Amino acid sequence: MKTIQRQSAGLKARIRAAAEQLDVPEGMLRGLPQLTLDGDGQLLVERHLGIVEYGTQRIRIAAKEMTIEVLGSDLHLTAMDRDSIRIRGRIASVAYLDRE
């Protein structure tokens, strides 16, 4: 078990170093989601793993290592493909939750 933990720590260190050298966010190299919030009316989620829950007041999106919860009113998907989801409506909050 300690060998796996050491390998994991070494891999994370190499990812951080590569991100710094390439001047890209570490999360991008790790496959973590990227969120772009445009005011309170539009949210773009990139690198998602699919919809967990969908409603006009709450949308939950699976992502690597987390679930993204969007709360608001009149929420709806305007675009979705295997890489990104675009949500419009009155966005009140965006939260990162532990994967369930």
C-alpha positions in Angstrom: 0.0 0.0 0.0 2.8 2.4 0.8 4.3 1.8 -2.6 1.1 2.9 -4.3 0.9 6.0 -2.1 4.5 6.9 -3.0 3.8 6.3 -6.7 0.6 8.5 -6.5 2.5 11.3 -4.7 5.3 11.1 -7.4 2.7 11.3 -10.2 1.1 14.3 -8.7 4.4 16.1 -8.3 5.2 15.3 -12.0 1.8 16.7 -13.1 2.4 19.9 -11.1 5.8 20.3 -12.6 4.5 19.7 -16.1 1.6 22.2 -15.6 4.1 24.8 -14.5 6.4 24.2 -17.4 3.6 24.2 -20.0 1.8 27.2 -18.2 -1.5 25.3 -18.1 -3.8 24.8 -15.1 -2.9 21.6 -13.2 -6.6 20.7 -13.1 -6.6 20.5 -16.9 -3.8 17.9 -16.9 -5.7 15.9 -14.1 -9.0 16.0 -16.1 -10.8 18.1 -13.5 -13.8 20.2 -14.7 -13.4 23.8 -15.8 -16.3 26.1 -15.0 -16.9 29.5 -16.7 -19.6 31.6 -15.1 -21.0 34.5 -17.1 -22.7 36.8 -14.6 -25.6 34.9 -13.0 -27.2 33.9 -16.3 -24.9 31.3 -17.9 -22.5 28.5 -16.8 -20.3 26.5 -19.0 -19.0 23.2 -17.5 -16.2 21.5 -19.4 -14.8 18.0 -18.8 -18.0 16.6 -17.2 -19.1 13.0 -16.7 -22.8 13.5 -17.3 -26.0 14.8 -15.6 -26.8 13.3 -12.2 -30.0 15.4 -11.5 -31.9 17.8 -13.7 -34.6 20.3 -12.7 -35.5 24.0 -13.1 -34.1 24.8 -9.6 -31.2 22.3 -9.3 -28.9 20.7 -11.7 -26.2 18.2 -10.5 -23.3 17.2 -12.8 -20.8 14.4 -12.3 -17.2 15.3 -12.7 -13.9 13.7 -11.8 -13.5 13.6 -8.0 -16.7 15.7 -7.4 -20.3 16.5 -8.2 -21.1 20.1 -9.3 -24.4 21.4 -7.9 -26.0 24.4 -9.6 -28.9 26.1 -7.8 -31.2 28.8 -9.1 -34.4 29.3 -10.9 -35.5 28.7 -14.5 -32.4 26.6 -15.1 -32.2 24.7 -18.4 -29.6 23.1 -20.6 -29.0 25.0 -23.8 -26.2 22.7 -25.1 -24.6 19.5 -24.1 -22.0 17.2 -25.7 -19.6 14.7 -24.4 -17.1 17.5 -23.3 -19.3 20.4 -22.2 -22.6 21.5 -20.7 -24.1 25.0 -21.0 -26.7 26.0 -18.4 -28.8 29.1 -18.6 -31.2 30.6 -16.1 -30.9 32.6 -12.9 -27.9 31.0 -11.2 -27.8 31.6 -7.4 -24.9 29.3 -6.5 -22.4 26.7 -7.8 -21.0 24.2 -5.3 -18.5 21.4 -5.4 -19.7 18.3 -3.5 -17.9 15.1 -2.7 -18.8 12.3 -5.1 -21.7 10.2 -3.9 
